[in-house]
Amino acid sequence: MAAAKKAVLGPLVGAVDQGTSSTRFLVFNSKTAELLSHHQVEIKQEFPREGWVEQDPKEILMSVYECIEKTCEKLEQLNIDISNIKAIGVSNQRETTVVWDKITGEPLYNAVVWLDLRTQSTVENLSKRIPGNNFLKSKTGLPLSTYFSAVKVRWLLDNVKEVQRAVEEDRALFGTIDSWLIWCLTGGTNGGVHCTDVTNASRTMLFNIHSLEWDKELCEFFEIPMKILPNVRSSSEIYGLMKAGALEGVPISGCLGDQSAALVGQMCFRDGQAKNTYGTGCFLLCNTGRKCVFSEHGLLTTVAYKLGRDKPVYYALEGSVAIAGAVIRWLRDNLGIINSSDEIEKLAKEVGTSYGCYFVPAFSGLYAPYWEPSARGIICGLTQFTNKSHIAFAALEAVCFQTREILDAMNRDCGIPLSHLQVDGGMTNNKILMQLQADILYIPVVKPSMPETTALGAAMAAGAAEGVGVWSLEPEDLSAVTVERFEPQINAEESEIRFSTWKKAVMKSMGWVTAESSESSIL
């Protein structure tokens, strides 16, 4: 019997979406932006001590290979020719820090995840010797915090002998997850490309967001040798070719930190356009165009994207919430009140209210707009009537209240309040969450019909790269995306009362811990 004829499609583009909770590989039709197939693998998180969060870099890499192979198998089953995949983009969890040996290709320590808190005393020690109030923020757009990569690298240099030795012997390479993956996928010890893009570099605290280069003064302040840093490239250019697997020879030509990728995927190309992504954390970005806007209300200034070597750089204001989807995972894995993440919607629907129960999930302190590392998670307003359904509802409300805090800060910084909020990310499938968000913000919440905007943004950047050229990024050429819209269903007064009670709960969460007075070498 003759073999079935392969489906004829336009050029295809793949995207690695490496997040905190899972890795995925997705393949899109570059002409229609239709998602053709994907595969997902959950990633383990390790918590070796209180406040520490680690992942195995080799597990992350193997999950990428597995997702690529499985997706290609699914495409073959659909009679789609994988030779049509013309480029691959990478989007990644930002700030998560890896140091590896360029001779052996082995990680020198686990990846230190972005929401890890072990560096609090490192931050306190560094804060005592900052040369002037605005030294860091004026160059990086960021506050000194446990969140960013530089303090994680400093901790590794101070505490892990293998890292110290590898740096001394000129064997060490540093990178965020994008750098680790691109280096490995393009050959690793056999000619792997050590690079990052401007969006990921802008989250390290070592990168000058004006000159778009590693900053000598910043590296000297953190005492991090510049020789271990990756080369900084634009978000859309050919970095190298896949060296193994089903897609060997395909160029890797797009790279964006996950939140920048979602901004591109939501097609927020104009000044003032904003999106909120609901993943492990929650991240609200507003495109500020080609100018850096510095926040007066606790937000970050960051690089939004630079879509080509000769293209201009665009900036964004960002509000970062550490714990969003992570609270659902915590209810599942730590408390066991749900067996799967999907169950939370059913539990919350049973009660339709928290009955005065408020949940502040400050597991990693509070990020924007407070930047308060001493905060810890609390559940308050409990009575004998409170049950797991009320706690589930309060957990969903917590995500929405935190978003309200950063949206209010963004409105004050920008001066023009957002008329609606564009949303994406895995949690947006939860209709109760989306309705709660509209109620608490008291503006409409707008969700695209294809919520995989992070992967889509990485695919768009890869497909548009010079030398690939299968995807147009001209706004007028992009077809309109159909949306689901959630309108506020409560009155403004009730929304304000609930929010003011939440603020009271936030105040009670602060000041629970102080940093350890000293850090001991652990290895």
TORNU-695657 format. One line per 5 residues: number of its first residue (from 1); their letters; for each residue x, y, z of C-alpha. Coordinates in steps of 0.1 Angstrom, whole numbers, plus 5000, padded with zeros to 4 digits. Layout:
% residues N
NUM	A	X:Y:Z; ...
END
This chain:
% residues 523
1	MAAAK	5000:5000:5000; 5013:5035:4991; 5025:5057:5020; 5000:5084:5029; 5009:5117:5013
6	KAVLG	5024:5144:5037; 5002:5174:5044; 5013:5205:5025; 5017:5234:5049; 5035:5267:5049
11	PLVGA	5069:5270:5067; 5067:5258:5103; 5085:5272:5133; 5092:5255:5166; 5094:5270:5201
16	VDQGT	5111:5257:5233; 5091:5271:5262; 5112:5263:5293; 5092:5275:5323; 5097:5270:5361
21	SSTRF	5071:5242:5363; 5074:5225:5329; 5092:5224:5296; 5072:5224:5263; 5080:5223:5226
26	LVFNS	5054:5237:5203; 5052:5239:5165; 5033:5267:5147; 5024:5274:5111; 5042:5306:5103
31	KTAEL	5015:5318:5079; 4985:5314:5102; 5001:5312:5137; 4981:5280:5142; 4995:5256:5168
36	LSHHQ	4999:5223:5151; 5013:5201:5179; 5031:5202:5212; 5045:5181:5241; 5049:5190:5277
41	VEIKQ	5071:5175:5306; 5068:5187:5342; 5101:5197:5358; 5110:5188:5394; 5117:5216:5419
46	EFPRE	5140:5208:5448; 5137:5226:5482; 5169:5215:5501; 5164:5241:5528; 5138:5266:5538
51	GWVEQ	5136:5293:5511; 5159:5274:5487; 5146:5265:5453; 5168:5244:5428; 5164:5225:5396
56	DPKEI	5187:5200:5378; 5201:5217:5346; 5206:5183:5330; 5170:5173:5337; 5159:5206:5321
61	LMSVY	5180:5199:5290; 5168:5163:5287; 5132:5175:5290; 5138:5198:5260; 5151:5169:5239
66	ECIEK	5122:5147:5250; 5096:5174:5241; 5112:5180:5207; 5113:5143:5198; 5077:5136:5210
71	TCEKL	5063:5167:5192; 5081:5156:5160; 5066:5121:5164; 5031:5136:5168; 5036:5157:5137
76	EQLNI	5046:5126:5117; 5015:5109:5129; 4995:5139:5116; 5013:5134:5083; 5031:5167:5087
81	DISNI	5066:5168:5073; 5091:5179:5101; 5115:5191:5074; 5092:5221:5071; 5104:5233:5105
86	KAIGV	5127:5261:5094; 5137:5277:5128; 5135:5272:5165; 5129:5299:5192; 5137:5297:5229
91	SNQRE	5117:5312:5257; 5128:5306:5292; 5123:5312:5329; 5143:5343:5336; 5170:5350:5363
96	TTVVW	5174:5313:5371; 5212:5308:5372; 5234:5280:5360; 5273:5277:5361; 5288:5249:5342
101	DKITG	5322:5235:5331; 5330:5243:5295; 5355:5214:5293; 5332:5186:5306; 5298:5202:5299
106	EPLYN	5287:5193:5334; 5268:5218:5356; 5289:5228:5387; 5258:5231:5409; 5221:5229:5405
111	AVVWL	5203:5257:5388; 5194:5284:5415; 5158:5293:5406; 5146:5329:5403; 5124:5328:5434
116	DLRTQ	5152:5313:5456; 5158:5333:5488; 5192:5320:5500; 5209:5352:5489; 5192:5375:5514
121	STVEN	5223:5380:5535; 5243:5384:5503; 5219:5412:5494; 5222:5428:5528; 5260:5427:5527
126	LSKRI	5260:5442:5492; 5235:5469:5501; 5260:5483:5527; 5285:5491:5500; 5264:5504:5471
131	PGNNF	5282:5536:5458; 5252:5559:5458; 5215:5555:5460; 5209:5552:5423; 5240:5532:5412
136	LKSKT	5222:5500:5404; 5188:5512:5393; 5201:5539:5369; 5221:5513:5350; 5199:5482:5353
141	GLPLS	5163:5494:5360; 5163:5469:5389; 5164:5471:5428; 5190:5450:5447; 5171:5418:5454
146	TYFSA	5174:5381:5458; 5154:5378:5425; 5182:5386:5400; 5211:5365:5387; 5241:5385:5399
151	VKVRW	5235:5378:5436; 5230:5341:5428; 5263:5340:5410; 5279:5358:5439; 5265:5332:5463
156	LLDNV	5278:5304:5442; 5313:5319:5440; 5312:5324:5478; 5299:5290:5488; 5306:5263:5461
161	KEVQR	5342:5253:5459; 5337:5236:5425; 5325:5269:5411; 5354:5289:5427; 5379:5264:5413
166	AVEED	5364:5264:5378; 5365:5302:5376; 5401:5302:5387; 5410:5276:5361; 5391:5294:5334
171	RALFG	5366:5265:5329; 5334:5282:5342; 5306:5295:5320; 5276:5314:5335; 5242:5317:5319
176	TIDSW	5205:5319:5325; 5185:5289:5312; 5184:5302:5276; 5223:5303:5276; 5226:5268:5290
181	LIWCL	5201:5254:5265; 5215:5272:5234; 5251:5262:5244; 5241:5225:5248; 5218:5224:5217
186	TGGTN	5244:5239:5194; 5271:5214:5204; 5281:5220:5240; 5317:5210:5245; 5320:5206:5207
191	GGVHC	5316:5242:5196; 5285:5252:5216; 5275:5289:5213; 5277:5308:5246; 5252:5336:5242
196	TDVTN	5221:5352:5256; 5197:5379:5243; 5191:5414:5256; 5159:5406:5275; 5176:5379:5296
201	ASRTM	5207:5399:5300; 5186:5428:5314; 5176:5405:5343; 5211:5397:5356; 5219:5431:5373
206	LFNIH	5252:5430:5353; 5238:5445:5321; 5236:5482:5312; 5201:5486:5297; 5212:5519:5279
211	SLEWD	5245:5508:5263; 5231:5471:5259; 5264:5457:5271; 5278:5440:5302; 5288:5468:5325
216	KELCE	5324:5468:5339; 5314:5488:5371; 5285:5464:5379; 5307:5434:5374; 5333:5449:5397
221	FFEIP	5307:5458:5423; 5294:5422:5424; 5330:5409:5419; 5319:5387:5390; 5346:5380:5363
226	MKILP	5334:5392:5329; 5351:5362:5312; 5323:5338:5324; 5295:5359:5309; 5277:5350:5276
231	NVRSS	5278:5371:5244; 5248:5394:5242; 5228:5392:5210; 5194:5405:5198; 5162:5385:5203
236	SEIYG	5159:5376:5167; 5190:5363:5148; 5206:5330:5140; 5227:5319:5170; 5236:5285:5158
241	LMKAG	5223:5252:5145; 5208:5222:5163; 5235:5196:5165; 5215:5165:5174; 5180:5149:5174
246	ALEGV	5151:5150:5149; 5157:5187:5141; 5195:5185:5136; 5207:5213:5113; 5177:5236:5121
251	PISGC	5187:5271:5131; 5180:5284:5166; 5171:5320:5157; 5149:5334:5184; 5155:5340:5222
256	LGDQS	5134:5359:5246; 5129:5357:5284; 5094:5343:5289; 5077:5376:5298; 5091:5394:5268
261	AALVG	5081:5365:5246; 5045:5368:5259; 5046:5406:5252; 5056:5398:5216; 5031:5369:5213
266	QMCFR	5003:5392:5225; 5015:5417:5197; 5020:5445:5222; 5042:5464:5198; 5029:5499:5206
271	DGQAK	5038:5522:5234; 5012:5517:5263; 5001:5482:5253; 5003:5458:5283; 4998:5421:5291
276	NTYGT	4997:5400:5322; 5010:5364:5322; 4998:5339:5348; 5024:5312:5353; 5044:5301:5384
281	GCFLL	5045:5338:5391; 5025:5367:5376; 5041:5393:5354; 5025:5424:5341; 5045:5442:5313
286	CNTGR	5037:5475:5296; 5056:5485:5265; 5071:5519:5270; 5085:5522:5234; 5121:5532:5228
291	KCVFS	5125:5551:5260; 5134:5538:5295; 5107:5548:5320; 5118:5545:5356; 5092:5537:5381
296	EHGLL	5083:5557:5412; 5060:5530:5425; 5081:5498:5429; 5081:5485:5393; 5110:5473:5372
301	TTVAY	5124:5489:5341; 5134:5461:5317; 5143:5454:5280; 5111:5443:5262; 5127:5431:5230
306	KLGRD	5152:5438:5202; 5139:5420:5171; 5170:5419:5150; 5206:5430:5151; 5199:5463:5133
311	KPVYY	5165:5468:5149; 5158:5493:5177; 5155:5481:5213; 5121:5485:5231; 5117:5488:5268
316	ALEGS	5089:5479:5293; 5078:5486:5328; 5072:5454:5347; 5053:5444:5378; 5065:5410:5392
321	VAIAG	5046:5387:5415; 5066:5357:5428; 5038:5333:5436; 5007:5328:5413; 5004:5293:5399
326	AVIRW	5029:5282:5425; 5002:5286:5451; 4981:5260:5433; 5010:5236:5431; 5015:5242:5469
331	LRDNL	4979:5233:5476; 4984:5201:5456; 5018:5190:5467; 5022:5204:5502; 4986:5204:5516
336	GIINS	4971:5177:5494; 4937:5195:5492; 4936:5189:5455; 4949:5161:5434; 4955:5181:5402
341	SDEIE	4957:5218:5394; 4925:5217:5375; 4905:5208:5406; 4909:5243:5422; 4883:5258:5399
346	KLAKE	4858:5231:5409; 4865:5237:5447; 4863:5275:5444; 4830:5272:5424; 4814:5252:5452
351	VGTSY	4815:5282:5476; 4817:5312:5453; 4834:5333:5480; 4862:5330:5506; 4838:5341:5534
356	GCYFV	4864:5365:5547; 4894:5342:5544; 4925:5360:5529; 4956:5342:5517; 4989:5361:5512
361	PAFSG	5012:5336:5494; 5045:5354:5503; 5065:5322:5501; 5095:5340:5487; 5088:5374:5503
366	LYAPY	5068:5400:5484; 5080:5413:5450; 5064:5444:5433; 5055:5469:5445; 5068:5461:5480
371	WEPSA	5102:5444:5475; 5099:5430:5510; 5120:5399:5516; 5109:5396:5553; 5073:5387:5543
376	RGIIC	5060:5352:5546; 5028:5335:5535; 4998:5338:5558; 4961:5327:5557; 4940:5349:5580
381	GLTQF	4903:5356:5587; 4897:5319:5595; 4867:5307:5615; 4854:5272:5623; 4832:5276:5592
386	TNKSH	4863:5278:5569; 4870:5248:5548; 4893:5238:5519; 4870:5253:5493; 4872:5287:5510
391	IAFAA	4910:5284:5511; 4910:5274:5474; 4889:5305:5466; 4912:5327:5487; 4942:5314:5468
396	LEAVC	4927:5324:5434; 4917:5358:5449; 4953:5363:5461; 4966:5360:5425; 4940:5387:5414
401	FQTRE	4948:5410:5444; 4985:5409:5437; 4978:5418:5400; 4957:5447:5412; 4986:5460:5433
406	ILDAM	5010:5460:5403; 4983:5474:5379; 4977:5503:5403; 5014:5510:5404; 5017:5509:5366
411	NRDCG	4987:5533:5362; 5004:5558:5386; 5037:5555:5367; 5022:5558:5332; 4995:5584:5341
416	IPLSH	4970:5567:5317; 4950:5539:5334; 4947:5507:5313; 4911:5504:5300; 4914:5466:5298
421	LQVDG	4939:5439:5307; 4953:5414:5281; 4961:5381:5297; 4978:5348:5289; 4994:5318:5305
426	GMTNN	4982:5284:5318; 4961:5298:5346; 4939:5318:5322; 4920:5285:5315; 4904:5290:5349
431	KILMQ	4872:5309:5342; 4866:5317:5379; 4901:5332:5382; 4895:5354:5351; 4861:5366:5363
436	LQADI	4876:5373:5398; 4904:5393:5381; 4878:5415:5362; 4859:5420:5394; 4889:5430:5415
441	LYIPV	4905:5452:5388; 4871:5466:5378; 4881:5466:5341; 4875:5440:5314; 4900:5411:5311
446	VKPSM	4907:5400:5276; 4921:5366:5267; 4933:5356:5232; 4918:5324:5217; 4953:5309:5216
451	PETTA	4967:5314:5251; 5002:5300:5242; 5015:5335:5236; 5049:5329:5253; 5058:5301:5229
456	LGAAM	5042:5321:5200; 5064:5351:5207; 5096:5330:5207; 5084:5314:5174; 5077:5348:5159
461	AAGAA	5112:5360:5168; 5128:5329:5153; 5108:5329:5121; 5114:5366:5115; 5152:5364:5119
466	EGVGV	5174:5375:5091; 5184:5344:5071; 5151:5326:5080; 5125:5352:5070; 5093:5330:5072
471	WSLEP	5074:5352:5097; 5064:5389:5093; 5063:5410:5124; 5047:5441:5108; 5016:5448:5129
476	EDLSA	4994:5454:5099; 5003:5420:5086; 4993:5402:5118; 4958:5388:5117; 4934:5398:5145
481	VTVER	4932:5373:5173; 4897:5364:5185; 4893:5369:5223; 4873:5359:5253; 4862:5389:5274
486	FEPQI	4854:5390:5311; 4835:5420:5323; 4833:5431:5360; 4802:5416:5377; 4803:5433:5411
491	NAEES	4800:5470:5420; 4830:5492:5424; 4824:5497:5462; 4825:5459:5469; 4857:5456:5448
496	EIRFS	4874:5483:5469; 4863:5468:5502; 4877:5434:5493; 4910:5450:5481; 4914:5471:5512
501	TWKKA	4910:5440:5534; 4936:5423:5513; 4960:5452:5519; 4955:5447:5557; 4964:5410:5553
506	VMKSM	4996:5420:5534; 5007:5443:5562; 5003:5413:5586; 5025:5391:5564; 5055:5414:5567
511	GWVTA	5085:5413:5591; 5083:5376:5599; 5119:5367:5592; 5154:5383:5591; 5183:5371:5570
516	ESSES	5208:5347:5585; 5236:5367:5600; 5262:5346:5582; 5265:5322:5552; 5286:5291:5556
521	SIL	5303:5273:5527; 5282:5242:5519; 5305:5223:5496
END
